[in-house]
Amino acid sequence: MRKLFLCAASCVLLAIQSSLGLCSKDLSSPLDNLADNVWTMIGPGDADQVTSLSVTRDGSVFLGSDIGGIYLTTNQGDNWSALNVALNNYDVTTAVLPAPNDSNTLFVGTRGGFYKSQDGGQTWRNPRKGLPSLSTHKLSGSIGAISTDPYNPDNLYLGLGYRQSSDGTTTVKKLKWSRYIYTSSDQGESWRPILAFPTPSKVTQLLVSANHKNTIYAATSSGVYRGNTQTNLWQAILKQPCLGIMEFSENPERLLAACGTAGILESTSLGRHWEPQNAGLLFKAHSSGPDRYSIIARAKPGTDLFAINSTWGSGGGVYRSTDDARTWQRVTNRLPESWLRRSSRINAIAFDQNDSDLIYIGSSRYVYRSRDNGNSWEQLISRNTGSGWTHTGLNIFGHTRDIEVNPTNPDQIFIATADHGIAVSNDRGYSWNKIGEEPRYGQSSADLQFVQRTGEENASLYSASFTWGNKSCLSVTTNSGNTWRALCDTLDPNNRVMKILTNPATPDRIVLGTHKGIFTSNNAGNTWSNGTSALRNEKVTALAAHPSRPDTLFAGAKSGLYKSTDGGKRWLPIPFLSNVPITSVAVLRGQPETFLVGSETSRSGPAALYRSINSGKSWYPVIKKLHKYVSGIVQLPSDDSTVYIAINDHNYHDRSSGSGMFVSTDRGRTWSEQNLGLPVRRAWNISVADAYPDLVFLSSNGSGAYVLKHPPNANSGATTK
């Protein structure tokens, strides 16, 4: 009865703000309803970078993201689900396009190539015949644009490039773009090059003309081209780098182009002459880059025009013209927020095909819905629970770096992210909020660790925070993040702190793994020592403590594995495979002579997990050919025999979806995959908490935070790689 009353009360409150979501029928924690062996998403919701949106004839919406792959909603954005099975690159660079004659056949471009689905996105394939060959260690050909053919449903056109809203990372910018547009006559099964540009060009949009048969337009980094698919000849119609183009069925001579810093350009002579149409558009460059007018679109003939300036600057946003491009007015000045700050950088727009007033836009943190042609907007990443926020199935969540449970208050769970700070739940994962105050350089946190000291009511939480400008600091809070104290005044702020090691047996000792070696404090972080170490200038990526000897510590670095027997004052190398970089270390509780060490792919070979049963005197691999490195190893609190590992990967090669998570129930001798429920098979970290002895928490790289319930008396399979 009391539960019903609380639910009704929450619904009354939320009725005032109905756009924030409805009352849940069940106020219980997600930790109470876990299925065995299935990863379950937790967290407040986040879209990180929405890179594309498309709406099908039945109103379903496909969302592409920069690190989380593809998501689908069938109820106008109220709930989302991932569609990433066999999608081996999660950086989606084009909209998901259905085949004109079959809604179950879908096409999409990624940073790692072209993908096709024939079951509505449930599974994907990567046909590459005629396209650049698959590359193991780099990007072979990022897809910038795909277009179907209104005259022939079997025809496709494709251009290499990158998404309209971004030039990409340094790695992407160094790619060699093609001179060609590629065409397929069998719905993407095979390709051949046609239409050579005068110079290699990055393609950001292809438009097969519905007004002029055999005509295709290409918006590229070297200008706008009109091509003839019969003669295979291009004509440059605008010698200005442009990102988007559209034509008009009611006026076949008219074109509009979105051209970055030049804004919106119009031709009424099929590209012979162009004039700017920028009245009302804002141009305000930002330190991160210039204005980027990238998209020009409308729902259907006769409706308003929309233009997007995809920039972090104050001129960014969506602009609408109600007078056919004569004047523009920004319609995203008052976008709503949940737990995250709004962003002016809008990357994508899509229109419902049956209701032209229903519009979706995607930004660097949010996806929004408007039911009134852009006059007002609703955010779709989070629902208001009354006490905070919970996800809608979208939790791409800006590089989730760590999840930690407060040992003195197990109802309290913290999630550390890169870009979006630290989120906290005070009700066992039911609702989430930002912490009260960010630590120094606290927009991003690489690691979190709790220390519980005798006589202290609250455990101390340490955060290794950083900025993308490589500033870093260790900070501590004793009041759950309401205030923080910086402990880095005597540390080099340009030395990134990667890992924090604490031990309940030595609560005042804190060990840091950094880009320039190991630093140790024996007075809770007030002063630091670099000790005498072979690791003084090395990037240290792994730290571990012996389960029963608190002064015996282990560290992993690019040069190998190291050990200290005096609490971190001196470090000596442990004989290991030569030139194998170490990324994770564990010494098993209950059998401390058993070591597990994870490596990173290098010139010595693919990443692997190694096991020693004689305290490191000899080693053998138990899982081989992992991609790209072992990011974490944990032992289940309820069972010394059960061990989980996490694997991470990066976006800088074609197939970068990672190798997934693995579990062993025989202390690491045999392993089986454990990926059910994960839309992204790569992770930054994996953690456990004594308060939840059968649960494992995962910090995924691309789809947020997860928890898994390990079943009692589970047996590992013998599947190894």
DOKEVEX-34969 format. One record per residue (C-alpha): residue number from 1; z, y, x. Coordinates in steps of 0.25 Angstrom, whole numbers. Each point is the difference from the previous one (the first is absolute). Layout:
<sites>
SITE seq z y x
SITE NUM Z Y X
...
</sites>
This chain:
<sites>
SITE seq z y x
SITE 1 0 0 0
SITE 2 4 10 11
SITE 3 -14 -4 7
SITE 4 -7 3 -12
SITE 5 7 14 -2
SITE 6 -3 4 15
SITE 7 -15 -4 -2
SITE 8 -1 8 -13
SITE 9 7 12 7
SITE 10 -10 -1 12
SITE 11 -11 0 -10
SITE 12 5 12 -7
SITE 13 0 8 13
SITE 14 -13 -5 4
SITE 15 -7 4 -13
SITE 16 1 14 5
SITE 17 -8 -4 12
SITE 18 -9 -11 -6
SITE 19 -10 1 11
SITE 20 10 -6 10
SITE 21 1 -13 -7
SITE 22 7 -9 -11
SITE 23 13 -6 0
SITE 24 1 -13 7
SITE 25 5 -12 -9
SITE 26 8 -6 11
SITE 27 9 9 9
SITE 28 2 -11 10
SITE 29 -3 0 15
SITE 30 -13 -6 4
SITE 31 8 -9 9
SITE 32 6 -7 -12
SITE 33 -13 -5 -5
SITE 34 -7 -6 13
SITE 35 -9 -12 0
SITE 36 2 -9 11
SITE 37 -10 1 12
SITE 38 -7 12 -7
SITE 39 0 14 7
SITE 40 4 11 -11
SITE 41 -3 14 2
SITE 42 11 10 0
SITE 43 0 15 2
SITE 44 -3 14 -6
SITE 45 -15 0 0
SITE 46 -10 6 9
SITE 47 -15 1 1
SITE 48 0 5 14
SITE 49 -15 3 1
SITE 50 -9 -2 -12
SITE 51 -14 -1 6
SITE 52 -8 -3 -13
SITE 53 1 -2 -15
SITE 54 -10 -6 -10
SITE 55 0 -3 -14
SITE 56 -7 -12 -7
SITE 57 -7 0 -14
SITE 58 13 -6 -6
SITE 59 9 10 6
SITE 60 6 -8 12
SITE 61 2 9 12
SITE 62 -2 -5 14
SITE 63 8 7 11
SITE 64 -3 -1 15
SITE 65 10 4 11
SITE 66 0 3 15
SITE 67 10 -11 4
SITE 68 3 -8 -13
SITE 69 -13 -5 -5
SITE 70 -5 0 -15
SITE 71 8 1 -12
SITE 72 -3 -1 -15
SITE 73 6 5 -13
SITE 74 -5 -5 -14
SITE 75 10 10 -7
SITE 76 -5 13 5
SITE 77 9 1 12
SITE 78 14 -4 -6
SITE 79 0 -13 8
SITE 80 -8 -4 12
SITE 81 -3 -14 7
SITE 82 -6 -2 14
SITE 83 -13 -7 2
SITE 84 0 -4 14
SITE 85 -3 -15 1
SITE 86 -9 -2 12
SITE 87 -2 15 2
SITE 88 2 0 15
SITE 89 0 15 2
SITE 90 9 9 -8
SITE 91 -6 13 3
SITE 92 -9 2 -12
SITE 93 -11 11 3
SITE 94 -8 0 -13
SITE 95 2 -2 -15
SITE 96 0 -14 -6
SITE 97 -14 -1 -7
SITE 98 -3 -10 -11
SITE 99 -14 -6 0
SITE 100 -8 7 -11
SITE 101 -3 -14 -7
SITE 102 14 -7 2
SITE 103 13 7 0
SITE 104 7 -12 7
SITE 105 -9 2 13
SITE 106 6 12 8
SITE 107 -4 6 13
SITE 108 9 9 9
SITE 109 0 5 14
SITE 110 11 0 10
SITE 111 2 4 15
SITE 112 -3 -14 3
SITE 113 -12 -2 -7
SITE 114 -7 -3 -14
SITE 115 7 -9 -10
SITE 116 -4 -7 -13
SITE 117 7 -7 -11
SITE 118 -6 -8 -11
SITE 119 13 -2 -8
SITE 120 4 14 -4
SITE 121 8 2 13
SITE 122 9 -12 0
SITE 123 -7 -4 13
SITE 124 -9 6 10
SITE 125 -11 -4 10
SITE 126 -5 8 12
SITE 127 -16 -3 1
SITE 128 -5 6 13
SITE 129 -14 -5 1
SITE 130 -8 11 6
SITE 131 12 9 2
SITE 132 7 2 13
SITE 133 6 -13 5
SITE 134 15 -2 -2
SITE 135 9 5 11
SITE 136 13 -7 4
SITE 137 6 12 8
SITE 138 -6 12 -6
SITE 139 -8 7 -12
SITE 140 -14 -5 -1
SITE 141 -5 9 -11
SITE 142 9 8 -10
SITE 143 -7 1 -14
SITE 144 -1 15 -4
SITE 145 -8 -2 -13
SITE 146 -6 -10 -10
SITE 147 -9 2 -12
SITE 148 -6 -9 -10
SITE 149 -14 2 -6
SITE 150 -2 5 -14
SITE 151 -14 -7 0
SITE 152 4 -13 6
SITE 153 13 -6 -2
SITE 154 -2 -10 12
SITE 155 -2 12 10
SITE 156 11 7 8
SITE 157 0 10 11
SITE 158 10 2 11
SITE 159 3 11 11
SITE 160 9 -1 11
SITE 161 11 11 1
SITE 162 14 3 -5
SITE 163 6 5 -13
SITE 164 -3 14 -5
SITE 165 14 5 1
SITE 166 2 -3 15
SITE 167 -6 -1 14
SITE 168 9 -12 3
SITE 169 8 -3 12
SITE 170 -4 2 15
SITE 171 -5 -14 -1
SITE 172 -9 3 -12
SITE 173 -5 13 6
SITE 174 -5 -8 12
SITE 175 -8 -10 -8
SITE 176 -15 1 3
SITE 177 -7 3 -14
SITE 178 -13 -6 -4
SITE 179 -13 7 -2
SITE 180 -3 -9 -12
SITE 181 3 -2 -14
SITE 182 1 -15 -4
SITE 183 -5 -7 -12
SITE 184 2 -13 -7
SITE 185 -8 -6 -11
SITE 186 10 -12 -3
SITE 187 12 8 -4
SITE 188 6 1 14
SITE 189 -3 -14 6
SITE 190 -9 5 10
SITE 191 -5 14 5
SITE 192 -11 6 8
SITE 193 -1 14 6
SITE 194 -9 11 -6
SITE 195 -2 15 0
SITE 196 4 4 14
SITE 197 7 13 2
SITE 198 -5 9 11
SITE 199 13 -2 7
SITE 200 12 -9 -2
SITE 201 8 6 -12
SITE 202 13 -3 -7
SITE 203 -3 -3 -15
SITE 204 10 4 -10
SITE 205 -8 -1 -13
SITE 206 -13 -7 -5
SITE 207 -6 3 -13
SITE 208 -12 -8 -6
SITE 209 -7 10 -9
SITE 210 0 -3 -14
SITE 211 -10 12 -2
SITE 212 -11 -4 11
SITE 213 -3 -14 2
SITE 214 0 -6 14
SITE 215 8 12 5
SITE 216 14 0 6
SITE 217 9 11 5
SITE 218 9 -1 12
SITE 219 12 10 3
SITE 220 2 -1 15
SITE 221 7 6 12
SITE 222 -14 6 4
SITE 223 -4 5 -13
SITE 224 -6 -5 -14
SITE 225 -12 -8 0
SITE 226 -10 -5 -11
SITE 227 -6 -13 3
SITE 228 -11 -8 -6
SITE 229 3 -15 -1
SITE 230 -15 -4 -1
SITE 231 -5 8 12
SITE 232 13 -1 8
SITE 233 -1 15 3
SITE 234 12 10 0
SITE 235 -1 15 -2
SITE 236 11 9 4
SITE 237 3 9 -12
SITE 238 13 7 5
SITE 239 3 2 15
SITE 240 15 1 -2
SITE 241 10 -11 1
SITE 242 3 -4 -14
SITE 243 9 -11 -7
SITE 244 -4 -1 -14
SITE 245 -12 2 -9
SITE 246 -4 -1 -15
SITE 247 -12 2 -8
SITE 248 -2 4 -15
SITE 249 -7 -8 -10
SITE 250 -2 12 -9
SITE 251 -7 8 12
SITE 252 -7 -10 10
SITE 253 -2 12 10
SITE 254 14 3 1
SITE 255 10 -5 11
SITE 256 14 4 3
SITE 257 6 -4 14
SITE 258 15 0 5
SITE 259 -1 5 14
SITE 260 13 1 7
SITE 261 3 14 5
SITE 262 -12 5 -7
SITE 263 5 -3 -14
SITE 264 -9 -4 -11
SITE 265 -15 3 2
SITE 266 -11 0 -11
SITE 267 -15 -3 0
SITE 268 -8 2 -13
SITE 269 -13 -4 8
SITE 270 3 -14 4
SITE 271 6 4 13
SITE 272 -10 10 5
SITE 273 10 12 -1
SITE 274 15 0 -1
SITE 275 10 10 -5
SITE 276 15 0 1
SITE 277 8 -1 -13
SITE 278 14 3 5
SITE 279 6 10 -10
SITE 280 14 -4 -1
SITE 281 1 -10 10
SITE 282 11 2 11
SITE 283 -3 -1 15
SITE 284 13 -1 8
SITE 285 -1 -8 13
SITE 286 12 -8 4
SITE 287 5 -4 14
SITE 288 -4 -15 -3
SITE 289 -14 4 -3
SITE 290 -10 9 -7
SITE 291 -3 1 -15
SITE 292 -7 -13 -5
SITE 293 -8 2 -13
SITE 294 -4 -15 -1
SITE 295 -2 -4 -14
SITE 296 -8 6 -12
SITE 297 0 -8 -13
SITE 298 0 1 -15
SITE 299 4 -11 -11
SITE 300 -14 1 -7
SITE 301 -11 10 -3
SITE 302 5 12 -7
SITE 303 14 -1 5
SITE 304 8 9 10
SITE 305 -3 -1 15
SITE 306 11 -4 10
SITE 307 0 3 15
SITE 308 11 -5 10
SITE 309 4 7 12
SITE 310 7 -12 8
SITE 311 9 8 10
SITE 312 15 1 3
SITE 313 -2 15 -1
SITE 314 4 9 -11
SITE 315 -14 0 -5
SITE 316 0 -14 -3
SITE 317 -1 -6 -14
SITE 318 -9 -3 -11
SITE 319 -9 12 -6
SITE 320 -6 0 -14
SITE 321 -12 8 -5
SITE 322 -2 2 -14
SITE 323 -13 9 2
SITE 324 -9 -10 7
SITE 325 5 4 15
SITE 326 -1 15 -2
SITE 327 15 1 2
SITE 328 12 -10 3
SITE 329 14 -1 -3
SITE 330 10 -9 7
SITE 331 7 -10 -10
SITE 332 10 -6 9
SITE 333 10 11 3
SITE 334 11 -6 -8
SITE 335 -1 -15 3
SITE 336 13 -8 -3
SITE 337 9 -7 10
SITE 338 9 -12 0
SITE 339 8 -3 12
SITE 340 -11 5 10
SITE 341 -5 14 2
SITE 342 -13 3 -6
SITE 343 -13 2 9
SITE 344 -11 9 -2
SITE 345 -9 -10 7
SITE 346 -8 -7 -11
SITE 347 -10 -11 5
SITE 348 -6 -6 -12
SITE 349 -4 3 -15
SITE 350 -5 -9 -11
SITE 351 -3 1 -15
SITE 352 2 -9 -12
SITE 353 -14 -4 -5
SITE 354 5 0 -14
SITE 355 9 12 0
SITE 356 -5 12 8
SITE 357 13 7 -1
SITE 358 7 -12 7
SITE 359 0 3 15
SITE 360 7 -7 12
SITE 361 2 7 14
SITE 362 6 -6 13
SITE 363 7 7 11
SITE 364 7 -2 13
SITE 365 12 -5 -8
SITE 366 -3 -1 -15
SITE 367 -10 -4 -10
SITE 368 0 8 -13
SITE 369 -6 -1 -14
SITE 370 -4 12 -9
SITE 371 -3 -3 -15
SITE 372 -5 15 -2
SITE 373 -11 2 10
SITE 374 9 4 11
SITE 375 9 10 -7
SITE 376 12 -8 2
SITE 377 4 -12 9
SITE 378 9 -12 0
SITE 379 4 -8 13
SITE 380 -2 -15 0
SITE 381 7 -5 12
SITE 382 15 0 -5
SITE 383 7 -2 -13
SITE 384 13 8 -2
SITE 385 12 -10 -2
SITE 386 10 11 -4
SITE 387 7 -1 13
SITE 388 -12 0 9
SITE 389 -14 -6 2
SITE 390 -7 -13 0
SITE 391 -14 -4 3
SITE 392 -11 -3 -10
SITE 393 -6 -11 9
SITE 394 -5 11 10
SITE 395 9 0 12
SITE 396 -10 2 12
SITE 397 12 8 6
SITE 398 -4 7 13
SITE 399 2 -11 10
SITE 400 13 -6 -4
SITE 401 8 -2 13
SITE 402 13 -6 -4
SITE 403 9 -5 -11
SITE 404 15 0 2
SITE 405 12 -3 -10
SITE 406 13 7 2
SITE 407 11 -10 4
SITE 408 11 8 -6
SITE 409 -7 2 -13
SITE 410 -11 -11 -2
SITE 411 -5 8 -13
SITE 412 -6 10 10
SITE 413 -13 -3 6
SITE 414 -8 9 9
SITE 415 -15 0 3
SITE 416 -6 7 12
SITE 417 -14 5 0
SITE 418 -10 7 9
SITE 419 -4 13 -6
SITE 420 9 0 -13
SITE 421 14 -1 6
SITE 422 11 -9 -5
SITE 423 2 -5 -14
SITE 424 13 -5 -5
SITE 425 4 -9 -12
SITE 426 15 0 -5
SITE 427 -2 -11 -11
SITE 428 -6 -12 8
SITE 429 -14 5 0
SITE 430 -1 4 -15
SITE 431 -3 14 3
SITE 432 -3 9 12
SITE 433 2 14 5
SITE 434 -2 8 13
SITE 435 12 1 9
SITE 436 8 13 -1
SITE 437 -4 5 13
SITE 438 -10 -4 11
SITE 439 4 -3 14
SITE 440 -6 8 11
SITE 441 -15 -3 1
SITE 442 3 -8 -13
SITE 443 -13 0 -7
SITE 444 -3 -14 6
SITE 445 10 -10 5
SITE 446 -3 -12 9
SITE 447 13 -8 -2
SITE 448 13 0 -7
SITE 449 13 -7 4
SITE 450 14 0 -6
SITE 451 13 -1 8
SITE 452 13 -3 -7
SITE 453 12 4 8
SITE 454 15 -4 -3
SITE 455 7 10 -8
SITE 456 -13 7 -5
SITE 457 -2 0 -15
SITE 458 -15 2 1
SITE 459 -9 -7 10
SITE 460 -8 9 10
SITE 461 -15 0 -2
SITE 462 -9 3 12
SITE 463 -14 5 -1
SITE 464 -11 0 11
SITE 465 -8 12 -6
SITE 466 -13 6 5
SITE 467 -12 9 -2
SITE 468 -14 -3 2
SITE 469 0 10 11
SITE 470 9 -10 7
SITE 471 13 7 -1
SITE 472 12 -10 -2
SITE 473 15 0 -3
SITE 474 11 -10 -3
SITE 475 9 6 -11
SITE 476 12 -6 -7
SITE 477 6 2 -14
SITE 478 13 -5 -6
SITE 479 -2 4 -14
SITE 480 -13 -7 -4
SITE 481 -10 10 5
SITE 482 6 13 -7
SITE 483 2 6 14
SITE 484 -4 -5 14
SITE 485 5 3 14
SITE 486 -11 0 11
SITE 487 4 -9 13
SITE 488 -12 4 8
SITE 489 3 13 7
SITE 490 1 -7 13
SITE 491 -12 -9 -2
SITE 492 -14 4 2
SITE 493 -6 4 -14
SITE 494 -14 -4 5
SITE 495 5 -14 2
SITE 496 -3 -8 -12
SITE 497 12 -9 -5
SITE 498 -6 -13 -5
SITE 499 12 -9 -2
SITE 500 15 1 -2
SITE 501 9 -12 3
SITE 502 14 0 -5
SITE 503 11 -11 0
SITE 504 12 -1 -9
SITE 505 8 -6 12
SITE 506 -3 12 8
SITE 507 -1 11 -11
SITE 508 0 12 10
SITE 509 -11 -5 8
SITE 510 -14 4 -4
SITE 511 -13 -5 8
SITE 512 -13 7 -2
SITE 513 -14 -5 3
SITE 514 -9 12 3
SITE 515 -14 3 6
SITE 516 7 2 13
SITE 517 10 -11 1
SITE 518 14 -3 -5
SITE 519 11 9 -2
SITE 520 14 -4 -3
SITE 521 12 7 -6
SITE 522 14 -6 0
SITE 523 7 12 -7
SITE 524 -8 -1 -14
SITE 525 -12 8 6
SITE 526 8 12 5
SITE 527 -6 -2 14
SITE 528 -11 -9 6
SITE 529 -3 -8 12
SITE 530 -14 -5 5
SITE 531 7 -10 9
SITE 532 -7 -7 12
SITE 533 -11 -7 -6
SITE 534 -14 -6 3
SITE 535 -3 6 -14
SITE 536 2 15 3
SITE 537 -14 5 -4
SITE 538 -4 -12 -9
SITE 539 -3 1 -15
SITE 540 11 -9 -5
SITE 541 -3 -6 -14
SITE 542 10 -11 -2
SITE 543 15 -1 2
SITE 544 10 -12 -4
SITE 545 14 -4 3
SITE 546 6 -13 3
SITE 547 7 -5 -13
SITE 548 13 -3 8
SITE 549 0 7 13
SITE 550 -1 15 -4
SITE 551 -2 5 14
SITE 552 -13 -9 1
SITE 553 -12 8 -5
SITE 554 -15 -3 0
SITE 555 -12 9 0
SITE 556 -15 -1 -1
SITE 557 -10 9 6
SITE 558 -15 0 4
SITE 559 4 -7 13
SITE 560 8 -11 -6
SITE 561 14 -4 -4
SITE 562 13 5 6
SITE 563 15 -3 0
SITE 564 12 8 3
SITE 565 14 -7 1
SITE 566 8 13 1
SITE 567 -2 7 -13
SITE 568 -13 7 5
SITE 569 3 5 13
SITE 570 -9 -9 8
SITE 571 -13 -7 -5
SITE 572 -6 -12 7
SITE 573 -13 -7 -4
SITE 574 0 -13 -6
SITE 575 -11 -10 5
SITE 576 -11 0 -11
SITE 577 -15 -1 -1
SITE 578 -6 11 9
SITE 579 -6 12 -6
SITE 580 4 -3 -15
SITE 581 6 12 -7
SITE 582 12 -3 -8
SITE 583 2 7 -14
SITE 584 12 -8 -6
SITE 585 12 -8 5
SITE 586 11 -9 -6
SITE 587 11 -9 5
SITE 588 4 -9 -11
SITE 589 14 -1 -6
SITE 590 6 -14 0
SITE 591 -10 -4 11
SITE 592 0 11 10
SITE 593 -8 -7 10
SITE 594 -12 1 -9
SITE 595 -8 13 2
SITE 596 -12 4 -8
SITE 597 -9 11 6
SITE 598 -12 6 -7
SITE 599 -12 7 8
SITE 600 -11 9 -2
SITE 601 -15 -2 1
SITE 602 -4 4 14
SITE 603 -10 -4 11
SITE 604 8 -12 2
SITE 605 -4 -5 -14
SITE 606 4 1 -14
SITE 607 14 2 -5
SITE 608 9 -12 -2
SITE 609 15 -4 -2
SITE 610 7 -7 11
SITE 611 12 -9 0
SITE 612 10 -4 11
SITE 613 11 -10 -2
SITE 614 6 1 13
SITE 615 4 15 0
SITE 616 -14 5 6
SITE 617 -2 -10 11
SITE 618 -12 -5 -6
SITE 619 -9 4 -12
SITE 620 -10 -6 -10
SITE 621 -9 7 -11
SITE 622 4 -4 -14
SITE 623 -10 9 -7
SITE 624 -13 4 7
SITE 625 -11 10 -3
SITE 626 7 11 -8
SITE 627 -5 14 -3
SITE 628 5 9 6
SITE 629 14 -1 4
SITE 630 13 -6 -5
SITE 631 8 11 -5
SITE 632 13 -6 -4
SITE 633 9 -13 0
SITE 634 12 -2 -9
SITE 635 9 -12 -2
SITE 636 5 -2 -15
SITE 637 15 3 -1
SITE 638 2 -12 -9
SITE 639 -7 -10 9
SITE 640 0 0 15
SITE 641 -12 -9 -1
SITE 642 -9 9 -7
SITE 643 -8 11 7
SITE 644 -11 10 -5
SITE 645 -10 8 8
SITE 646 -9 12 -3
SITE 647 -13 3 6
SITE 648 -7 13 0
SITE 649 -14 5 3
SITE 650 -7 14 1
SITE 651 -12 6 -7
SITE 652 -9 1 13
SITE 653 -8 -13 -1
SITE 654 -8 -6 -11
SITE 655 9 -11 -5
SITE 656 14 7 1
SITE 657 7 -7 -12
SITE 658 10 -7 9
SITE 659 5 -14 1
SITE 660 11 1 -11
SITE 661 14 -4 0
SITE 662 6 -14 4
SITE 663 12 -8 -2
SITE 664 7 -12 7
SITE 665 11 -8 -4
SITE 666 2 -8 13
SITE 667 4 12 9
SITE 668 -14 3 3
SITE 669 -6 -13 4
SITE 670 -10 -1 -12
SITE 671 -5 12 -9
SITE 672 -7 2 -13
SITE 673 -6 13 -6
SITE 674 8 8 -10
SITE 675 -9 10 -6
SITE 676 0 -2 -15
SITE 677 2 14 -7
SITE 678 -5 8 12
SITE 679 -12 9 -2
SITE 680 0 3 15
SITE 681 2 -11 10
SITE 682 6 9 11
SITE 683 14 6 2
SITE 684 7 10 9
SITE 685 14 -7 -1
SITE 686 8 -11 -6
SITE 687 15 0 -3
SITE 688 11 -7 -7
SITE 689 14 4 -4
SITE 690 13 -8 -1
SITE 691 3 5 -14
SITE 692 -13 -7 -5
SITE 693 0 -13 9
SITE 694 -12 -6 -7
SITE 695 -9 12 0
SITE 696 -10 5 10
SITE 697 -5 15 0
SITE 698 -14 3 5
SITE 699 -5 14 4
SITE 700 -15 -2 -2
SITE 701 -11 8 7
SITE 702 -8 5 -12
SITE 703 7 -4 -13
SITE 704 15 4 1
SITE 705 13 -7 -1
SITE 706 2 -15 -4
SITE 707 11 -10 -2
SITE 708 -1 -15 0
SITE 709 10 -10 -5
SITE 710 1 -12 9
SITE 711 3 -13 -9
SITE 712 12 -9 4
SITE 713 -3 -12 7
SITE 714 -15 4 3
SITE 715 -8 -8 10
SITE 716 -10 6 9
SITE 717 -14 -6 1
SITE 718 -6 -4 13
SITE 719 -11 11 -1
SITE 720 -2 7 13
SITE 721 -11 8 6
</sites>
